[in-house]
Amino acid sequence: MSRVICLSHREDVDGLSSAALIKAAFKAKSVILVDYSNLISNLQKLIELLSSSESKSEPVFDRVFICDLGLSKKNEKNFIDILGKLISKGCKVTYIDHHDLNREVAAALKRLGVVLVHSSEECTSILVYNKYKRKFKPHAAFFAAAGALTDYMENRPVASTIVSRFDRQFLMLQSTALSYMISANQHNEEFLIQIVDTLSQMKYPHEIEGGFLIAERYAKKVSEAVNSIENSITKMENLAYAKSTVELSASMMVNFVLGVSEKPVAMVYKLKEDIKSFVISIRGSKDCKVHLGRLVNHIATEMGGSGGGHEKASGAVVPKDKLVEFIKLLDGRISSVQQV
């Protein structure tokens, strides 16, 4: 009986594809889909679960995979501490990710005995597939390709080879529809798990019951949201930003702001009242010279929040009263690099 648990990012194709691949390869008994805000609390629950089962003959689980969940300065120490506790209780831990990772953190994880699979050159689902491809049927590569395409990393060395195996139109249709299904169901845990289960059975996204109808309805919402946000964009020297007042995620809207504004960096923010903070999504064009993930991690931490991500795509959570300061600092630091 499998005693494998997988924690993976809940908000995009790369995260769910990674979870599906781990489930297919290791017959994971449980998949837990999390976001950056509740990663640590969910890991803490695993510690509690292991502790409560210590009197039993067999542990509830003995192996944990953590996929597509980048760290920030705010949570990296807790992350290291919790993984150390899991390992001390006899659990094998594998961390697979493609977000920017501090070298000292990587070294600390390796010293603990964490199996670290990390590269910022490929998306996480590609890393998962490439690491364990002997365990997969050839068709599993499709889900890694979908992760790469929707993470805008399909031209990377390994991804480009995998993506080229498939008809591009079919891959784009399936990947985009899957992305919309995921975005439309962020508050529907049951449906997200259903997606992972379906993909882990090597079924295409169009085989997810009701999935394409959900994607069509979501596409209409996106179209309406684009029209509403276009006139509310504020442009600074190198940064364009807008507030999202629609129910769609900031990450869904930010690419439209980037395209319309013609600035090297775009930002969309949305208030999350329950945590009294703004959830922020940031994207850079090819003209952006700064590593957004690193920059946003530093600034958000200075503001008492958290953040991080990739070179051209990042996110942050910033306290309500720090938004204006965050925007000014971000534009200023981008400008100082762009002018060089």
C-alpha positions in Angstrom: 0.0 0.0 0.0 1.3 3.4 -1.0 2.4 5.8 1.8 3.3 8.6 -0.5 2.0 12.2 -0.2 2.4 14.9 -2.7 2.0 18.6 -2.0 1.8 20.7 -5.1 0.9 24.2 -6.3 -2.9 24.5 -6.8 -3.0 27.6 -9.0 -1.7 26.5 -12.4 -1.2 23.7 -14.9 2.4 23.2 -13.9 1.4 22.5 -10.3 -1.4 20.1 -11.1 0.5 18.4 -13.9 3.4 17.8 -11.5 1.0 16.3 -8.9 -0.6 14.1 -11.6 2.8 12.8 -12.7 3.9 12.1 -9.1 0.6 10.3 -8.5 1.0 8.2 -11.7 4.7 7.3 -10.9 4.4 6.6 -7.2 0.7 5.7 -6.8 0.5 8.6 -4.2 -2.2 7.9 -1.6 -2.9 11.6 -1.1 -2.5 14.8 -3.1 -2.6 18.1 -1.2 -3.0 21.2 -3.4 -1.7 24.4 -1.7 -0.7 27.9 -2.5 2.2 30.0 -1.2 0.2 31.4 1.7 -0.7 28.0 3.3 2.4 25.9 2.3 3.9 26.1 5.8 0.6 25.4 7.6 0.0 22.3 5.5 3.5 21.1 6.1 3.0 21.6 9.8 -0.1 19.4 9.6 2.0 16.6 8.2 4.3 16.8 11.2 1.2 16.6 13.5 -0.1 13.6 11.5 3.2 11.7 11.8 3.4 12.5 15.5 -0.1 11.2 16.1 0.6 7.9 14.4 3.9 7.1 16.1 2.2 4.5 18.3 1.0 2.6 15.3 3.0 -0.3 13.6 3.3 1.7 10.4 3.4 5.4 9.7 0.6 7.1 7.9 3.1 8.1 5.2 6.8 7.7 4.7 7.5 9.8 1.6 6.6 13.3 0.7 7.0 15.1 -2.6 6.8 18.9 -2.7 6.3 20.3 -6.2 6.2 23.8 -7.8 6.2 25.7 -4.5 8.8 28.4 -4.5 10.2 29.8 -1.2 10.6 33.4 0.0 12.8 35.0 2.6 9.8 35.0 4.9 9.2 31.2 4.9 12.4 29.5 3.9 13.6 29.1 7.5 10.3 27.5 8.6 10.4 25.3 5.4 13.9 24.0 6.3 12.9 23.4 9.9 9.8 21.4 9.0 11.5 19.3 6.4 14.2 18.5 9.0 11.5 17.3 11.4 9.9 15.1 8.7 13.2 13.5 7.9 14.0 13.0 11.6 10.8 11.0 11.8 12.0 8.6 9.1 10.2 10.3 6.2 11.9 10.7 2.8 11.4 14.2 1.4 11.8 15.2 -2.3 11.6 18.9 -3.2 11.1 19.6 -7.0 10.9 23.2 -8.0 12.0 25.8 -10.6 11.6 29.1 -8.8 14.6 31.1 -7.7 16.3 29.3 -4.8 18.9 30.8 -2.4 22.1 28.8 -2.6 22.4 28.7 1.2 18.9 27.3 1.4 19.6 24.7 -1.2 22.8 23.6 0.7 20.8 23.5 3.9 18.2 21.2 2.4 20.8 18.9 1.0 22.5 18.6 4.3 19.3 17.5 5.9 19.0 14.7 3.3 16.3 16.3 1.2 16.3 15.0 -2.4 16.5 18.3 -4.3 15.5 18.5 -7.9 15.9 22.2 -8.9 16.5 24.2 -12.0 15.2 27.6 -13.0 15.7 26.6 -16.7 12.7 24.3 -16.9 9.2 24.2 -15.3 8.5 21.8 -12.5 6.4 19.3 -14.5 9.3 19.0 -17.0 11.7 18.4 -14.1 9.4 15.7 -12.6 9.0 14.0 -16.0 12.7 14.1 -16.8 13.7 12.8 -13.4 11.3 9.8 -13.3 10.6 9.2 -17.1 11.4 5.5 -16.8 8.3 5.2 -14.5 6.0 6.8 -17.1 4.2 5.7 -20.2 5.3 7.8 -23.2 2.0 9.7 -23.2 2.9 11.2 -19.8 5.2 13.7 -21.6 2.1 15.5 -22.8 1.3 16.8 -19.3 4.9 18.0 -18.8 4.6 19.8 -22.2 1.3 21.4 -21.0 3.0 22.7 -17.9 5.9 24.1 -20.0 3.5 25.8 -22.5 1.3 27.5 -19.9 4.3 28.6 -17.8 5.8 30.2 -20.9 8.8 27.9 -20.8 8.2 25.8 -23.9 11.4 27.0 -25.6 13.7 25.8 -22.8 16.2 23.0 -23.8 14.4 19.9 -22.4 10.9 21.4 -22.8 11.3 22.2 -26.5 12.3 18.6 -27.2 9.2 17.3 -25.4 6.8 19.9 -26.8 7.9 19.1 -30.3 6.6 15.5 -30.0 3.0 16.7 -30.1 0.7 18.5 -32.5 1.1 22.1 -31.4 -2.6 23.1 -31.9 -3.8 20.1 -30.0 -1.4 20.8 -27.2 -2.3 24.5 -27.0 -6.0 23.8 -27.0 -5.8 21.2 -24.2 -3.3 23.2 -22.2 -5.2 26.5 -22.3 -8.6 24.8 -21.6 -6.9 23.0 -18.6 -5.5 26.3 -17.4 -9.0 27.9 -17.5 -10.5 25.0 -15.7 -8.0 25.3 -12.9 -8.4 29.1 -12.6 -12.2 28.8 -12.5 -12.1 26.3 -9.7 -9.7 27.7 -7.2 -12.4 27.5 -4.5 -13.5 24.0 -5.5 -11.0 21.6 -4.0 -12.9 18.5 -5.1 -12.8 19.5 -8.7 -9.1 20.3 -8.6 -8.4 16.9 -7.1 -10.6 15.4 -9.9 -8.4 17.1 -12.4 -5.3 15.5 -10.9 -6.9 12.1 -10.7 -8.0 12.3 -14.4 -4.6 13.4 -15.6 -2.8 10.8 -13.5 -4.8 8.2 -15.4 -3.2 9.5 -18.6 -6.4 11.1 -19.8 -6.5 14.3 -21.8 -8.1 17.5 -20.3 -11.0 17.3 -22.7 -11.9 14.0 -20.9 -12.5 15.9 -17.6 -16.2 15.9 -17.1 -17.7 19.3 -17.9 -14.2 20.8 -18.2 -14.5 22.4 -21.6 -17.8 24.0 -20.7 -16.1 25.5 -17.6 -13.3 26.8 -19.8 -15.7 28.4 -22.2 -17.6 30.2 -19.5 -14.3 31.3 -18.0 -13.1 32.7 -21.3 -16.2 34.9 -21.4 -15.3 36.2 -18.0 -11.8 37.0 -19.0 -13.0 38.9 -22.1 -15.3 41.0 -19.9 -12.6 41.6 -17.4 -10.1 42.8 -20.0 -12.6 45.4 -21.2 -13.1 46.6 -17.6 -9.4 46.9 -16.7 -8.1 48.6 -19.8 -9.1 52.1 -18.8 -7.8 51.8 -15.2 -4.1 51.2 -16.0 -1.6 53.6 -14.5 1.7 54.0 -16.2 5.0 54.9 -14.5 8.5 55.1 -16.0 8.9 51.4 -16.4 5.9 49.9 -14.7 2.2 49.8 -15.6 -0.2 48.7 -12.9 -3.9 48.3 -12.3 -6.3 47.2 -9.6 -8.4 44.1 -10.3 -12.0 44.5 -9.2 -13.2 41.4 -10.9 -13.3 37.9 -9.5 -10.5 36.7 -11.7 -7.0 36.2 -10.3 -4.5 39.0 -10.7 -2.2 36.5 -12.5 -4.9 36.0 -15.1 -5.1 39.8 -15.8 -1.5 40.9 -15.7 -0.5 39.7 -19.1 -3.2 41.9 -20.6 -1.9 44.9 -18.8 1.6 44.1 -20.0 0.4 43.9 -23.6 -1.7 47.1 -23.6 0.7 49.3 -21.6 3.9 48.6 -23.7 5.9 48.9 -20.5 8.7 46.4 -19.7 6.9 45.4 -16.5 3.2 45.1 -15.6 1.5 44.6 -12.2 -2.0 43.8 -11.1 -3.1 43.8 -7.5 -6.2 42.5 -5.7 -7.2 43.0 -2.1 -7.6 39.9 0.0 -9.5 41.2 3.0 -9.2 38.2 5.2 -5.4 38.7 5.4 -5.5 42.5 5.1 -3.1 42.3 2.2 -2.9 42.8 -1.5 -2.2 39.8 -3.7 0.1 41.0 -6.5 1.0 39.5 -9.8 3.9 40.9 -11.9 5.1 40.1 -15.4 8.0 41.3 -17.5 8.3 41.6 -21.2 11.4 40.5 -23.2 12.7 44.1 -22.6 12.7 43.7 -18.9 16.4 43.5 -17.7 15.8 42.7 -14.0 15.2 39.3 -12.4 11.6 40.0 -11.1 11.5 37.0 -8.7 14.6 38.1 -6.8 13.6 41.8 -6.8 10.1 41.2 -5.7 11.3 38.8 -2.9 13.5 41.5 -1.5 11.0 44.4 -1.7 8.1 42.4 -0.4 10.1 41.2 2.5 11.1 44.8 3.3 7.4 45.6 3.4 6.6 42.8 5.9 5.1 40.6 3.2 6.4 37.8 1.0 7.2 37.3 -2.7 9.3 35.6 -5.3 9.1 33.8 -8.6 10.8 33.6 -11.9 12.9 36.0 -14.0 9.9 37.4 -16.0 7.0 36.4 -13.7 6.6 36.8 -10.0 4.0 37.3 -7.3 3.8 38.9 -3.9 1.6 39.4 -0.8 2.0 42.9 0.7 0.2 44.5 3.7 -2.6 46.9 2.7 -0.9 50.0 4.0 2.4 49.2 2.1 1.0 49.1 -1.5 1.9 52.6 -2.6 5.4 52.2 -1.1 5.8 48.8 -2.8 4.8 50.3 -6.2 7.2 53.2 -6.0 10.1 51.0 -4.9 9.4 48.5 -7.6 9.4 51.1 -10.4 12.4 52.8 -9.0 14.5 49.7 -8.8 13.4 48.5 -12.2 14.3 51.9 -13.7 17.8 51.9 -12.2 18.5 48.6 -14.0 16.7 49.5 -17.3 18.8 52.6 -17.6 22.1 50.8 -17.4 
